[in-house]
Amino acid sequence: MNEHLVLRLLEDDSAQWLLVGQDGRPRGEARHGSLSEVPATAGYATVLVPTAQVLVSTVSVPTQSRARALTAAPYALEEQVVGDVEALHFALGPFLAGRGAFAVAVAARERMDHWLALLRNAGLQPGVLAPDLLAVPAQAEGWGVWLEPDRALVRMGESGGFAAEPDTLPTLLELAVSQADAPPARLTVYRSEGADTVLPTLEGVQVHEHREPAGLLGRYPAQRAQIDALNLLQGAYSRREQISQLWRPWRATAALLAALGVVALIQAGVEYHQLSQRHQALTQRIEQIYRKSFPEARRVVNPQAQMKHRLEVLRQSQGREAGFLGLLARAGDALHQTTGVRLTGASYREGHLDLDLTAHDLQVLDRLKQRLTGEGGLKVDIQSATAGSDKRVQGRLRIAAAGST
């Protein structure tokens, strides 16, 4: 992320925004418009909210314990807040050693929810949510006054101040000076473009004015540390708590899924163990069968592969014998069905069966050949056929399986 988004929410829910580079310098000028016009950012934005809707003050406790200060804040500020403290959100800032107190910001939970909903609907994620009063420079020996055409901010020291409309600012400023325990010796006035509010003359108070054409957001780089130090996103509104709230509805489902995952892993482990045992048992059984079938075997490395090799050798050997016996069986059926022919000899060589026959005549020998080729599906060649003095025929048939050469 090369740029950081600084956003200022206004009372009418419109916004001013400015992009600030990593070097702390603004990228262009501040813009004003609706939240839908704000550029989406991959990181977390700094959001300034209206000081008119936030109380900025201090809370004093005997120790520097933040937990005790937060517990004491609702009671210490009860005269400054209106309404039920249970409906208010308290956020602590840094400990102010010079005053022996913690800076504190108070906002109604309803307003906090409203601001966060606006930002969420615009696709923005606030990393810091702070009152816009903190963008006004704090003065070591006086107060800072920020003037705009339609609003004014008065920062009274490190932590304290108020927002006012231009018409009521003179009266409120006079009242604040008169009631201050330590009235300011000087007012440093920052006048933005178009601000024409006339400040009252205050006895004993010097006024120094500065023109601020860049607007309040232009002060962000110099005020960033003070803004980040009083972040309203604490407690129930902290980033961790926001993530927890989003996660909470899914916690039971996630726990159930995790439990199912553990059960599935255990079941897979049990099944793997069982299969491993079965595999080992089968391997041992194959080796036993192999040794029993081939007792002459001495070295058994892979009984399954060795068994397969031995069976292939036997199959090839049996295949050669089956060739002779098969041809002889099929020829025997044809001889049995043909009258007038007698087998006198047989031999087998290189896939051919030679039959020596005595037939009554050539027609009988021819019928036998047709029967062997037709019904027996064999390849038959008459090698010789000789008629004797008794008119009987001595013949030799060569028989082979169909398709052989």
C-alpha positions in Angstrom: 0.0 0.0 0.0 1.7 3.2 -1.2 -1.1 5.6 0.0 -3.0 6.0 3.2 -6.6 7.2 3.2 -7.6 9.9 5.7 -11.3 10.5 5.8 -13.4 13.1 7.7 -17.0 12.3 8.3 -19.3 15.4 8.6 -22.5 15.9 10.4 -24.6 15.3 7.3 -22.8 12.0 6.6 -20.9 13.4 3.7 -17.2 13.2 3.8 -13.9 14.9 3.0 -10.9 12.7 2.1 -7.3 12.9 1.3 -4.6 10.4 0.2 -1.3 10.6 2.0 1.8 9.0 0.7 4.3 6.9 2.7 6.5 10.0 3.0 3.7 11.7 4.9 3.0 14.2 2.1 -0.6 14.6 0.7 -1.3 13.2 -2.8 -3.2 16.0 -4.4 -5.9 18.1 -2.6 -8.7 17.1 -0.2 -12.0 16.3 -1.9 -15.6 16.5 -0.6 -18.5 14.3 -1.6 -20.5 11.3 -0.6 -19.0 8.1 0.9 -19.7 6.2 -2.4 -17.2 8.5 -4.1 -14.4 7.6 -1.7 -11.7 5.4 -3.3 -11.6 1.9 -1.8 -8.3 1.0 -0.1 -6.7 -2.3 0.6 -5.6 -1.3 4.1 -7.2 0.5 7.0 -8.2 4.1 6.8 -7.9 6.9 9.4 -11.4 8.3 10.0 -12.1 11.7 11.8 -15.6 12.0 13.2 -17.4 15.2 14.2 -16.2 16.6 17.6 -19.8 18.0 18.0 -20.8 14.3 18.7 -17.8 13.4 20.8 -16.7 14.6 24.3 -12.9 15.1 24.5 -11.7 15.5 28.1 -9.4 14.0 30.8 -9.9 11.6 33.7 -7.8 11.7 36.8 -7.0 8.6 38.9 -4.5 8.1 41.7 -2.4 5.7 39.6 -1.4 5.4 36.0 -3.5 2.2 35.6 -5.5 2.3 32.4 -8.0 -0.2 33.7 -8.7 1.9 36.8 -8.9 5.0 34.7 -11.4 3.4 32.4 -13.5 2.2 35.3 -13.5 5.6 36.9 -14.2 7.6 33.7 -18.1 7.3 33.7 -18.2 8.6 37.3 -15.6 11.3 36.9 -17.3 12.7 33.8 -20.9 12.3 34.9 -21.4 16.1 35.0 -20.1 16.5 31.5 -22.2 13.7 29.8 -25.9 13.5 29.2 -27.9 10.2 29.4 -27.2 6.7 30.7 -23.5 5.9 30.9 -24.4 2.4 29.7 -25.3 3.8 26.4 -21.9 5.6 26.1 -18.6 4.3 24.8 -15.4 5.5 26.6 -12.0 5.4 25.0 -8.7 6.2 26.8 -5.9 8.1 25.2 -2.3 8.7 26.5 -1.4 9.6 30.1 -0.8 13.3 30.3 2.1 13.5 32.9 1.8 17.3 33.1 -1.9 17.0 34.3 -1.7 13.7 36.0 -4.6 12.4 34.0 -5.6 10.3 31.0 -7.0 11.8 27.8 -10.5 10.4 27.2 -13.0 10.5 24.4 -16.7 9.7 24.9 -19.3 8.9 22.2 -22.8 7.4 22.2 -22.8 3.8 21.2 -25.6 4.6 18.8 -23.3 7.1 16.9 -20.4 4.6 16.9 -22.6 1.9 15.3 -23.9 4.5 12.8 -20.4 5.6 11.7 -19.1 2.0 11.4 -22.2 1.0 9.4 -21.7 3.9 7.0 -18.0 3.0 6.5 -18.8 -0.7 6.1 -21.5 -0.1 3.5 -19.0 2.0 1.6 -16.4 -0.8 1.7 -14.1 1.0 4.0 -12.3 -0.4 7.0 -11.3 2.1 9.7 -8.1 1.4 11.6 -8.4 4.6 13.6 -11.5 6.5 14.5 -10.9 9.8 16.3 -12.5 13.2 16.9 -11.5 15.7 14.2 -10.6 18.2 17.0 -7.2 16.3 17.3 -6.2 17.5 13.8 -6.0 21.0 15.2 -2.5 21.6 16.5 -2.3 21.7 20.3 -0.7 24.9 21.7 1.9 24.9 24.5 0.8 28.3 25.8 -2.7 28.8 24.6 -5.6 27.4 22.6 -5.9 26.6 18.9 -9.0 27.7 17.0 -9.8 26.2 13.6 -12.3 28.2 11.5 -14.3 26.9 8.5 -17.2 28.5 6.6 -19.8 26.3 8.4 -18.1 25.1 11.6 -15.3 25.9 14.1 -13.2 23.8 16.4 -11.5 25.0 19.6 -8.7 22.9 21.1 -8.0 23.7 24.7 -4.6 22.2 25.5 -3.6 18.6 24.8 -7.0 17.1 25.5 -10.0 19.2 25.7 -12.1 21.4 23.4 -15.4 21.8 21.7 -17.0 22.3 18.3 -19.3 25.2 17.5 -21.2 26.9 14.7 -19.7 30.2 13.4 -22.6 32.2 14.7 -22.3 30.9 18.3 -18.5 30.6 18.4 -17.9 34.2 19.8 -20.2 33.7 22.7 -19.0 30.1 23.5 -15.4 31.2 23.2 -15.9 34.1 25.7 -17.7 31.8 28.1 -14.9 29.1 27.8 -12.2 31.7 28.5 -14.0 33.1 31.5 -14.6 29.7 33.1 -11.1 28.3 32.4 -8.9 27.5 35.4 -6.0 28.7 33.4 -7.2 31.2 30.7 -5.1 31.1 27.5 -2.5 33.7 26.9 -2.8 33.4 23.2 -5.2 32.1 20.6 -3.7 30.6 17.5 -6.3 30.9 14.8 -6.2 28.7 11.7 -8.6 30.1 9.0 -9.4 27.8 6.1 -10.6 29.0 2.7 -14.0 30.9 2.9 -14.0 31.2 6.7 -15.0 34.8 7.7 -16.0 34.4 11.3 -15.0 37.5 13.4 -13.6 36.5 16.8 -14.3 38.6 19.9 -11.7 40.7 21.5 -10.6 38.9 24.7 -8.8 40.9 27.4 -5.2 39.7 27.9 -5.4 37.2 25.0 -3.2 37.6 22.0 -4.5 36.4 18.6 -2.2 35.0 15.9 -3.8 34.0 12.6 -2.7 31.6 9.9 -4.2 30.9 6.5 -4.9 27.2 5.8 -5.8 26.7 2.2 -5.2 22.9 2.4 -8.0 22.5 5.0 -8.1 20.4 8.2 -7.0 17.2 6.5 -3.8 18.9 5.3 -2.8 19.0 9.0 -3.0 15.2 9.3 0.6 14.3 8.6 1.8 16.6 11.5 -1.0 15.5 13.8 -1.0 11.8 13.0 0.6 10.7 16.3 -1.9 12.6 18.4 -4.8 11.3 16.3 -3.7 7.7 16.6 -3.2 8.0 20.3 -6.9 8.7 21.1 -8.5 6.0 19.0 -12.2 5.3 19.6 -11.8 1.8 18.3 -11.2 0.2 21.7 -13.0 -2.3 23.9 -16.2 -3.5 22.2 -15.2 -1.6 19.1 -11.6 -2.7 18.8 -10.6 -4.4 15.5 -10.1 -7.7 17.3 -13.6 -7.5 18.8 -15.1 -6.5 15.5 -13.5 -9.6 13.9 -14.7 -11.7 16.9 -18.3 -10.5 16.4 -18.1 -11.5 12.7 -16.6 -14.8 13.7 -18.9 -15.6 16.6 -22.0 -16.8 14.6 -19.8 -19.2 12.8 -17.9 -20.5 15.8 -20.2 -23.5 16.4 -20.2 -24.5 12.8 -16.4 -24.2 12.6 -16.1 -26.3 15.8 -18.4 -28.9 14.3 -16.4 -29.0 11.1 -13.1 -29.2 13.1 -14.6 -32.2 15.1 -15.7 -33.9 11.9 -12.2 -33.3 10.4 -10.6 -34.9 13.5 -13.0 -37.9 13.3 -12.3 -38.3 9.6 -8.5 -38.2 10.3 -8.8 -40.8 13.0 -11.0 -43.0 10.8 -8.6 -42.7 8.0 -5.7 -43.6 10.3 -7.5 -46.7 11.6 -8.4 -47.8 8.0 -4.8 -47.3 6.9 -3.6 -49.4 9.9 -6.0 -52.1 9.1 -5.2 -52.1 5.4 -1.5 -52.2 6.2 -2.0 -55.3 8.4 -4.1 -57.0 5.7 -1.4 -56.2 3.1 1.3 -57.6 5.3 -0.8 -60.8 6.0 -1.6 -61.2 2.2 2.1 -60.8 1.4 3.0 -63.5 3.9 0.2 -65.8 2.6 1.5 -65.4 -1.0 5.0 -66.3 0.1 3.7 -69.4 1.9 1.7 -70.5 -1.2 4.7 -69.8 -3.4 7.1 -71.8 -1.3 4.6 -74.6 -1.1 4.0 -74.6 -4.9 7.7 -74.3 -5.7 9.6 -76.0 -2.8 12.8 -75.8 -4.8 12.8 -72.0 -4.6 15.5 -70.8 -2.3 15.4 -67.0 -2.6 12.1 -65.2 -2.3 12.3 -61.4 -2.8 9.0 -60.6 -4.4 6.7 -63.6 -4.1 3.9 -62.0 -6.2 6.2 -61.2 -9.1 8.0 -64.5 -8.9 4.7 -66.4 -8.7 3.5 -64.6 -11.8 6.7 -65.4 -13.7 6.4 -69.1 -12.8 2.8 -69.3 -13.8 3.6 -67.7 -17.2 6.3 -70.4 -17.8 3.8 -73.1 -16.9 1.2 -71.5 -19.1 3.5 -71.5 -22.1 4.5 -75.1 -21.5 0.9 -76.2 -21.2 0.0 -74.2 -24.3 2.4 -76.3 -26.4 0.8 -79.5 -25.1 -2.7 -78.2 -25.5 -1.9 -77.5 -29.2 -1.3 -81.2 -29.9 -4.1 -82.5 -27.6 -6.5 -79.9 -28.9 -6.0 -80.7 -32.6 -6.1 -84.4 -31.8 -9.4 -84.1 -29.9 -11.1 -82.1 -32.7 -9.8 -84.4 -35.4 -11.0 -87.4 -33.3 -14.6 -86.1 -33.3 -14.6 -85.8 -37.1 -13.0 -89.4 -37.5 -15.6 -90.8 -35.2 -18.4 -89.3 -37.2 -17.0 -90.4 -40.6 -17.6 -94.1 -41.6 -15.2 -95.9 -43.8 -12.0 -94.4 -42.5 -9.4 -95.7 -40.0 -6.5 -93.9 -38.2 -3.2 -95.8 -38.6 -0.8 -93.2 -37.2 -0.3 -89.7 -36.0 2.6 -87.2 -35.4 2.8 -83.6 -34.1 5.5 -81.1 -35.0 5.7 -77.3 -35.0 1.9 -76.8 -34.6 0.9 -79.3 -37.3 -0.8 -82.7 -36.7 -0.2 -85.3 -39.4 -2.7 -88.2 -39.5 -2.1 -91.4 -41.5 -5.4 -92.9 -42.6 -6.9 -95.8 -44.5 -10.2 -95.0 -46.3 -12.5 -97.0 -48.4 -12.1 -94.5 -51.3 -11.2 -91.0 -52.1 -14.7 -89.7 -51.5 -14.5 -90.8 -47.8 -11.2 -89.1 -47.5 -12.7 -85.9 -49.0 -15.7 -86.0 -46.7 -13.4 -86.3 -43.7 -11.5 -83.2 -44.9 -14.7 -81.2 -45.3 -15.9 -82.2 -41.9 -12.6 -81.2 -40.3 -12.7 -77.8 -42.1 -16.4 -77.1 -41.7 -17.4 -78.5 -38.3 -14.0 -78.6 -36.7 -12.9 -75.2 -38.0 -9.4 -76.5 -38.9 -7.0 -76.0 -41.7 -6.6 -79.3 -43.6 -4.3 -80.3 -46.4 -4.2 -83.8 -48.1 -0.5 -84.5 -48.2 -0.9 -87.9 -50.0 -3.6 -90.3 -51.2 -2.6 -93.7 -52.8 -5.1 -96.4 -53.9 -4.0 -100.0 -53.2 -4.9 -103.2 -55.0 -7.9 -103.7 -52.7 -9.0 -100.2 -53.8 -8.5 -98.8 -50.4 -6.8 -95.5 -50.1 -3.8 -94.8 -48.0 -3.7 -91.1 -47.2 -2.0 -88.5 -45.0 -3.8 -85.3 -43.8 -1.9 -82.3 -42.2 -4.1 -80.5 -39.7 -3.5 -77.1 -38.2 -5.5 -74.5 -36.3 -7.3 -72.1 -38.5 -5.1 -69.0 -39.3 -1.8 -70.7 -38.6 0.9 -70.7 -41.3 
